[in-house]
C-alpha cells in the first residue's frame, strides 16, 4: 500500500512536441503503457486507436488555422453545417480563425465532405498531417479548392491574439494525480476533453505498479489521528481483498472493491475560457475540499501565465 499527496502537472512539454507524440503520450495514460513509447511507436498507436474508434484520444491535440475565402457563400455553407466542438472567430469579411481537435476536424469532414470550405481545410490538414486523416480521405477526393486558402497558426501566434480570441483558441492540458471522488466531479465539465487511468485494464499487482495499490492522502484527517488510522486500516484491508481477487479474476472484476481514495491520473484538456469557468466553480469555499486542494494552486499558475484572464478569480 502506498499513500501519496494530490498534485498536478501542466503539460507544457507536450505543447512543444508534435501532435502525434502529444496524442500518444495522453492516450497511453488510460492503460499506463507509457513504458511502450519509443521513437517509432506514435504512428502505430494512433492508427490503432482511430481504427477502433477510440475517438476521445484524438481530442488531445488541437490545430489552429486561418481560412481565407473569396466568396461569402462559402462561409455561409460552412456555418450551415453547424460545426461541433470547434472554436470559430470571424476576423473580417474574408477570413475565419478556427481551432479544433483532430477528432473535431475528422468528424467535420466525415459529416460534410461535399462542402467546399471543409474540403479545403481537410486538404490542407491531410497534406500536413496524413497520419490523422488517411483512413477517411484520399488525395483524389481532396484536390485543392479554388477560392479557399488555409494557413497554420503557431502556438506563439495564438498567444499573441487579443484576449477574447486567446481565451477561446488557447488550449491547455493538465494532468492531475488525485482521487476518484475528484475526477467524478471534474468530468462533469462537458466542454473539456478527458483521458483517465483505467482500473479496468490496470492490474496493480504488476511490478510496474510496485505490486500495490496507491491511494491519495485524505485532507480531511490529520495524519496520526484516530480518523486517519481508521482510513489507513480500511485502505490496507481493501488492498488485500483486491490483490486476492486478482488471483482468480480480471482487473475489471477486482476493481469493484476499490474506493474513491484510489489514486488516479486524469488529463483535462480545455481552452482558457472553460478553465476560467472551472476555477470559478472549484476554488470557492463551497467547493469540495479535495478539489480545492489542487485547483487553488493550479489557479495561481494560470494567473501567473495569463493574468488578464484569471487574476479576478478568488478562492
C-alpha positions as CSV (number, residue, x, y, z in Angstrom):
1,X,0.0,0.0,0.0
2,X,1.3,3.4,-1.0
3,X,-0.1,6.8,0.0
4,X,0.8,10.0,-1.9
5,X,-0.4,13.6,-1.9
6,X,-2.6,15.0,-4.7
7,X,-0.8,17.0,-7.3
8,X,-0.9,18.3,-10.9
9,X,1.3,18.9,-14.0
10,X,0.6,21.5,-16.7
11,X,1.5,19.8,-19.9
12,X,4.0,22.4,-21.2
13,X,6.4,19.8,-22.6
14,X,3.7,18.2,-24.7
15,X,2.7,21.6,-26.1
16,X,6.2,21.7,-27.7
17,X,6.0,18.2,-29.1
18,X,4.5,17.1,-32.4
19,X,0.8,16.4,-32.4
20,X,1.4,12.6,-32.8
21,X,3.7,12.5,-29.8
22,X,1.2,14.5,-27.8
23,X,-1.7,12.2,-28.6
24,X,0.3,9.0,-27.9
25,X,1.5,10.4,-24.5
26,X,-2.0,11.3,-23.5
27,X,-3.6,8.1,-24.8
28,X,-1.3,5.8,-23.0
29,X,-2.3,7.2,-19.6
30,X,-5.5,5.1,-19.9
31,X,-3.6,1.8,-19.9
32,X,-0.5,3.1,-18.1
33,X,1.6,1.9,-21.0
34,X,4.0,4.8,-21.2
35,X,6.8,2.3,-21.0
36,X,6.0,1.3,-24.6
37,X,6.7,4.7,-26.0
38,X,9.7,4.9,-28.3
39,X,10.8,6.7,-31.5
40,X,8.6,4.6,-33.7
41,X,5.5,3.9,-31.5
42,X,3.3,7.0,-32.1
43,X,2.2,6.1,-35.6
44,X,1.0,2.5,-35.0
45,X,-0.6,3.6,-31.7
46,X,-2.6,6.4,-33.4
47,X,-3.6,4.2,-36.3
48,X,-4.9,1.5,-33.9
49,X,-6.9,3.9,-31.7
50,X,-8.5,5.5,-34.7
51,X,-9.3,2.1,-36.3
52,X,-11.1,1.0,-33.1
53,X,-13.0,4.3,-32.7
54,X,-11.3,5.4,-29.5
55,X,-12.1,9.0,-30.6
56,X,-11.6,10.6,-27.2
57,X,-7.8,10.2,-27.6
58,X,-8.0,12.3,-30.8
59,X,-9.3,15.2,-28.8
60,X,-6.0,15.7,-27.0
61,X,-4.4,17.9,-29.7
62,X,-5.8,21.0,-31.4
63,X,-4.8,22.8,-34.6
64,X,-5.5,26.5,-35.1
65,X,-5.8,27.7,-38.7
66,X,-6.7,30.8,-40.6
67,X,-9.0,30.2,-43.5
68,X,-9.3,32.8,-46.3
69,X,-12.1,32.6,-48.8
70,X,-13.2,34.7,-51.8
71,X,-17.0,34.3,-51.6
72,X,-19.4,34.9,-48.7
73,X,-21.4,31.9,-49.9
74,X,-18.5,29.6,-48.9
75,X,-18.6,31.0,-45.3
76,X,-22.4,30.6,-45.1
77,X,-22.2,27.0,-46.4
78,X,-19.6,26.3,-43.6
79,X,-21.8,27.9,-40.9
80,X,-24.8,26.0,-42.2
81,X,-23.0,22.7,-41.2
82,X,-23.1,23.8,-37.6
83,X,-19.6,22.7,-36.8
84,X,-19.4,20.9,-33.5
85,X,-16.6,21.3,-30.9
86,X,-14.8,23.9,-33.0
87,X,-13.9,27.5,-32.0
88,X,-14.6,30.0,-34.8
89,X,-13.9,33.7,-34.9
90,X,-14.7,35.9,-37.9
91,X,-11.6,38.0,-38.4
92,X,-13.0,40.0,-41.3
93,X,-15.3,39.5,-44.4
94,X,-12.8,37.1,-45.9
95,X,-11.1,35.3,-43.0
96,X,-12.0,32.9,-40.3
97,X,-9.9,31.8,-37.3
98,X,-10.6,28.2,-36.5
99,X,-9.4,25.9,-33.7
100,X,-10.4,22.3,-33.4
101,X,-9.1,18.9,-32.2
102,X,-8.1,16.2,-34.5
103,X,-11.4,14.4,-33.7
104,X,-13.4,17.6,-34.5
105,X,-11.7,18.1,-37.9
106,X,-12.2,14.4,-38.8
107,X,-15.9,14.4,-37.9
108,X,-16.4,17.8,-39.7
109,X,-15.2,16.2,-42.9
110,X,-17.0,12.9,-42.5
111,X,-20.3,14.6,-42.0
112,X,-19.8,17.4,-44.6
113,X,-17.4,16.1,-47.2
114,X,-19.0,18.0,-50.1
115,X,-18.8,21.5,-48.5
116,X,-16.1,23.4,-50.4
117,X,-14.6,25.2,-47.4
118,X,-14.4,22.0,-45.4
119,X,-12.8,20.2,-48.3
120,X,-10.2,23.0,-48.5
121,X,-9.5,22.7,-44.8
122,X,-9.2,18.9,-44.9
123,X,-7.0,19.0,-48.0
124,X,-4.6,21.3,-46.0
125,X,-4.7,19.1,-42.9
126,X,-4.3,15.9,-44.9
127,X,-1.2,17.3,-46.6
128,X,0.4,18.3,-43.3
129,X,-0.9,15.5,-41.0
130,X,-1.7,12.5,-43.2
131,X,-1.5,10.1,-40.2
132,X,-4.7,11.6,-38.8
133,X,-6.8,11.6,-42.0
134,X,-5.5,8.9,-44.3
135,X,-8.2,6.4,-43.1
136,X,-11.1,8.6,-44.1
137,X,-10.0,10.6,-47.1
138,X,-8.0,10.1,-50.3
139,X,-6.0,12.6,-52.2
140,X,-8.2,12.1,-55.2
141,X,-11.2,13.4,-53.3
142,X,-9.3,16.4,-51.9
143,X,-8.0,18.3,-54.9
144,X,-7.2,21.9,-54.0
145,X,-10.3,24.0,-53.5
146,X,-10.3,27.2,-55.6
147,X,-11.1,30.2,-53.6
148,X,-10.0,28.7,-50.2
149,X,-6.6,29.3,-48.6
150,X,-5.6,27.8,-45.3
151,X,-2.7,28.8,-43.1
152,X,-1.5,27.1,-39.9
153,X,-1.3,29.4,-36.8
154,X,1.5,28.6,-34.4
155,X,1.1,28.4,-30.6
156,X,3.2,31.6,-30.3
157,X,0.8,33.3,-32.7
158,X,-2.2,32.1,-30.7
159,X,-0.8,33.5,-27.5
160,X,-0.4,36.9,-29.3
161,X,-4.1,37.0,-30.1
162,X,-6.4,39.6,-28.4
163,X,-7.6,38.4,-25.0
164,X,-11.1,37.4,-26.2
165,X,-9.7,35.2,-29.0
166,X,-6.9,33.9,-26.8
167,X,-9.5,32.6,-24.3
168,X,-11.2,30.6,-27.0
169,X,-8.3,29.4,-29.1
170,X,-5.6,28.6,-26.5
171,X,-6.0,25.1,-25.1
172,X,-4.1,23.8,-22.1
173,X,-3.8,20.2,-20.8
174,X,-3.4,19.5,-17.1
175,X,-2.6,16.1,-15.7
176,X,-4.0,15.5,-12.2
177,X,-2.8,12.9,-9.7
178,X,-5.9,12.8,-7.5
179,X,-8.6,10.5,-6.0
180,X,-11.6,9.3,-7.9
181,X,-14.0,11.4,-5.9
182,X,-12.4,14.5,-7.5
183,X,-12.5,13.0,-11.0
184,X,-16.2,12.1,-10.6
185,X,-16.8,15.9,-10.2
186,X,-14.4,17.2,-12.8
187,X,-15.7,15.1,-15.7
188,X,-19.0,17.0,-15.3
189,X,-17.4,19.9,-17.2
190,X,-18.7,18.9,-20.6
191,X,-16.7,21.2,-22.9
192,X,-13.4,19.6,-21.7
193,X,-11.7,16.5,-23.1
194,X,-10.7,13.8,-20.6
195,X,-8.4,10.8,-20.5
196,X,-8.2,8.8,-17.3
197,X,-6.2,5.9,-15.9
198,X,-8.4,2.8,-16.3
199,X,-8.8,0.4,-13.4
200,X,-10.5,-1.9,-16.0
201,X,-7.1,-2.5,-17.7
202,X,-4.5,-1.7,-15.0
203,X,-3.5,-4.7,-12.9
204,X,-2.0,-3.1,-9.8
205,X,-0.4,-6.4,-8.7
206,X,2.1,-6.0,-11.6
207,X,5.7,-4.9,-11.0
208,X,5.2,-1.5,-12.8
209,X,2.7,-0.5,-10.1
210,X,5.0,-1.8,-7.3
211,X,2.6,-4.7,-6.8
212,X,0.5,-2.5,-4.7
213,X,-2.5,-0.1,-4.7
214,X,-1.7,3.6,-4.5
215,X,-4.1,5.9,-2.5
216,X,-4.3,9.7,-2.3
217,X,-3.7,11.1,1.2
218,X,-7.0,12.4,2.6
219,X,-7.0,16.0,3.5
220,X,-9.9,15.5,5.9
221,X,-7.9,13.7,8.6
222,X,-4.7,14.7,10.2
223,X,-2.0,12.1,9.8
224,X,-1.7,10.2,13.0
225,X,-5.2,10.9,14.2
226,X,-7.7,8.2,15.1
227,X,-9.7,9.1,12.0
228,X,-6.6,8.8,9.8
229,X,-5.7,5.4,11.3
230,X,-9.2,4.1,10.6
231,X,-8.9,5.3,7.0
232,X,-5.5,3.8,6.7
233,X,-6.7,0.4,8.0
234,X,-9.6,0.4,5.6
235,X,-7.4,1.1,2.6
236,X,-4.9,-1.7,3.7
237,X,-7.8,-4.2,4.0
238,X,-9.2,-3.1,0.7
239,X,-5.8,-3.6,-1.0
240,X,-5.6,-7.2,0.4
241,X,-9.0,-8.1,-0.9
242,X,-8.3,-6.5,-4.3
243,X,-5.0,-8.4,-4.7
244,X,-6.6,-11.6,-3.6
245,X,-9.4,-11.2,-6.2
246,X,-6.8,-10.6,-8.9
247,X,-5.6,-14.2,-8.5
248,X,-8.8,-15.6,-9.9
249,X,-10.5,-12.5,-11.5
250,X,-9.8,-9.9,-14.2
251,X,-8.9,-6.3,-13.2
252,X,-12.4,-5.1,-14.3
253,X,-13.9,-7.6,-11.8
254,X,-11.5,-6.9,-9.0
255,X,-11.8,-3.1,-9.2
256,X,-15.3,-3.3,-7.9
257,X,-13.9,-3.2,-4.4
258,X,-11.7,-0.2,-4.9
259,X,-12.7,3.0,-3.1
260,X,-12.8,6.7,-4.0
261,X,-9.5,7.2,-2.3
262,X,-7.6,5.3,-5.0
263,X,-5.1,7.4,-6.8
264,X,-5.9,8.0,-10.5
265,X,-4.3,10.1,-13.2
266,X,-6.6,12.2,-15.4
267,X,-5.8,14.6,-18.2
268,X,-8.1,17.6,-18.6
269,X,-7.8,19.4,-21.9
270,X,-9.7,22.6,-22.5
271,X,-9.5,26.2,-23.7
272,X,-8.8,29.0,-21.3
273,X,-12.4,30.1,-21.3
274,X,-13.5,26.7,-19.9
275,X,-10.6,26.7,-17.4
276,X,-11.9,30.1,-16.2
277,X,-15.4,28.6,-15.7
278,X,-13.8,25.6,-13.8
279,X,-11.9,27.8,-11.5
280,X,-14.9,30.0,-10.7
281,X,-16.8,26.9,-9.5
282,X,-14.0,24.8,-8.0
283,X,-11.9,27.2,-5.8
284,X,-14.7,28.7,-3.8
285,X,-15.2,27.8,-0.1
286,X,-18.3,25.9,-1.1
287,X,-16.3,23.6,-3.4
288,X,-15.3,20.1,-2.4
289,X,-12.1,20.4,-0.2
290,X,-10.1,17.8,-2.2
291,X,-10.9,19.7,-5.4
292,X,-9.8,23.0,-3.9
293,X,-6.6,21.3,-2.8
294,X,-5.5,21.0,-6.4
295,X,-7.4,23.8,-8.1
296,X,-6.3,26.7,-5.9
297,X,-2.5,26.2,-6.6
298,X,-3.4,25.5,-10.3
299,X,-5.3,28.8,-10.5
300,X,-2.2,30.5,-9.1
301,X,-0.1,29.1,-12.0
302,X,-2.7,30.1,-14.6
303,X,-2.9,33.6,-13.2
304,X,0.8,33.9,-13.5
305,X,0.7,32.9,-17.1
306,X,-2.5,34.7,-18.2
307,X,-3.1,37.5,-15.6
308,X,-5.6,39.4,-17.7
309,X,-7.9,36.4,-17.7
310,X,-7.5,34.8,-14.3
311,X,-6.4,37.5,-11.8
312,X,-10.1,38.3,-10.9
313,X,-10.9,34.8,-9.7
314,X,-10.9,34.5,-5.9
315,X,-10.8,31.4,-3.7
